[in-house]
Amino acid sequence: MAEERKITSFTTPILVALLVVAAFLVGTFFTKIQYLEKGKGGTAQITPTPEVAGGKEPAEALPTTIGGFLVTKNEVCKENDQPLVYFFGSSTCPHCTWEKPVMQRVAKKFTGYITYHENFDGQADQDVLERFKDINPGYVPFLVFGCKYVRVGSGETAGEAEEEKNLTALICKLTNGQPEKVCVGVKDLLEQIK
């Protein structure tokens, strides 16, 4: 009889614990089902735009190159025979304020070789934003290098030094390696650019 009580007293807490765990799992399962049915959770469904503006190929099909830039099929856009480089940003955007000094340092290296348009908290160059609305519906920072290389977002994850090299190399590609004293330092990256 004493041995029977030991077995009963030992199995009772185990059975109670198993019932509590089972009730928890069943409750979690049903809560998750209700949550998903109401559209409050689960995997986000993204419906990509089938075509970009003007009937061109889908934006998703654009290849990428160093620094996370998309490579467009556009001809290099120029002003006064120099590639146009645009930076769009806002002082309310922490990623923009991170990117701005990096972009300014890089642009300064190419004085006389590029035409740099910095649109920080401004409304200038809206035609450029309109031209690339298939790639960027209006987010900042947005960089456009010669209408050939474009990127939404900053290079923060790469870090300042790497971002500066990537931006320099992309502009060197547009200027055909000029100025040579600037571009020689990123020769290895130039070979990676599509």
C-alpha positions, -999 to +999 in steps of 0.1 A: +000+000+000+028+024+009+045+017-025+012+024-043+010+058-026+045+067-037+037+058-073+004+078-072+020+108-055+049+107-080+027+104-111+001+130-101+025+160-104+038+147-137+003+143-151-007+178-139+025+192-156+017+174-188-019+187-188-007+223-182+018+220-211-008+205-234-033+232-225-007+259-232+002+244-266-034+241-276-042+276-265-012+290-284-022+271-315-057+285-315-046+320-307-022+319-336-049+307-360-072+335-349-044+361-351-035+350-386-071+349-398-076+385-388-045+395-408-025+406-379+005+383-382+023+359-403+044+364-434+040+397-452+027+393-487+044+416-512+028+421-546+055+434-569+047+458-596+048+438-628+063+466-649+082+498-643+069+530-658+072+533-695+068+496-702+104+488-694+116+456-677+107+450-641+128+469-616+134+436-598+153+424-628+180+451-626+214+438-616+233+451-586+269+461-582+292+472-554+276+492-526+242+477-533+236+500-563+212+489-591+226+491-626+201+506-650+201+503-687+202+541-690+229+560-709+251+581-686+234+614-681+256+644-683+256+682-678+284+702-694+299+669-706+303+657-670+283+628-653+255+640-631+255+628-595+225+634-573+221+630-536+185+632-522+181+634-484+164+649-454+176+662-421+149+642-404+164+610-417+192+596-396+205+575-426+206+606-447+226+625-421+250+596-420+254+594-457+256+632-464+292+638-452+305+607-469+289+618-502+303+653-498+338+640-493+335+618-524+320+645-546+348+669-536+374+645-549+357+648-584+355+686-586+357+694-623+349+659-633+312+655-622+283+678-617+270+672-582+235+681-571+229+678-534+192+679-526+190+679-489+157+691-475+150+707-510+126+702-538+151+706-567+155+680-594+120+665-590+123+654-626+150+630-616+129+615-588+100+612-613+123+594-638+133+568-612+099+564-594+098+528-606+128+521-585+122+545-557+087+557-548+101+585-527+124+572-500+156+588-489+185+587-490+185+582-527+217+584-548+218+586-586+252+584-603+251+593-639+216+579-642+234+546-646+238+535-609+211+542-583+205+532-547+178+537-521+194+537-486+227+544-470+259+525-469+259+524-431+262+486-428+294+487-449+309+515-427+323+549-437+356+537-452+340+510-473+311+533-484+336+560-495+355+535-516+323+521-532+310+556-541+345+566-554+347+536-576+313+540-591+321+577-600+355+566-613+336+542-636+315+571-649+345+594-654+366+567-671+391+566-643+396+603-639+411+619-619+437+592-620+452+600-586+417+593-570+408+563-591+440+544-588+431+537-551+399+518-561+412+500-591+402+466-576+367+478-571+364+492-606+369+457-620+339+445-600+315+471-614+290+459-639 
